[in-house]
Amino acid sequence: MIMVQRQPSPAQRTAGTARVLLLAGLAFALEALWRDSVGRVLVSGAVLFAGASLLVFAKRTG
């Protein structure tokens, strides 16, 4: 029996990357808030924004 693995579409790959960025940004934001670091909060906000933008882009193209 031969099993063929289906490759994810580009939109699915982009959505997966977006989810990883969102989770990393969330973890980074929580750590930044814990340490009371304004600079880290701003950078984590940028990471969250990038992840959210990618997710919106993937949903529109998919």
N, C-alpha and C positions, 0 to 999 in steps of 0.2 A: 504494500500500500504506500503510494507516494503522496506526501502531504505538501501542498503548495502554500507557502506563506504569502498572504496578501500584503503588499506594501502600502503604508499609509499615504494618503494624498498630501500634497504640499500644505493644504489648509490644516490638515490634522497634525502635521509635524509642527507647523507654526503655533497651533493651539497648545500643543504639548510644551513647547518652549515658553510660551506665555505663562502657562500654569507654573512652571518651574521658577520663572522670574517673579511671579506674584508671591509664591511661597517664600522665596529667598528675601524679597523685599519686606514681607511681613515679619519674618524672623529678624531681619536687620533693624526694622523699625522698633520692634519690641525691645531689642537689645539696646538700641540708642535711647529709647525712653527710659529704660532702666538705669542707664548711666548718666542721664541728663545731659546728653551731648546734642547741641543744636546742629552742628555740622553733619553729624551722622544721621540725624532725623531728615535733614534736607536731601542727603544722598539717597537714603532709603525711600524717600518720597519720589525721587527721580526713577529709581528702580521699579517701584510700584507703578508709576505712570507708564514706563516703557512696557511692562508686562500687560497692563490693561490695554494699552494701545495695540499691542500685538494680538491680544485676544479679540478685540473689536475687529481688527483687520482680518483675522482668520475667520471670524463668523460671517463677515460680509463676502469674502471670496469663496467660502465653502458653501 
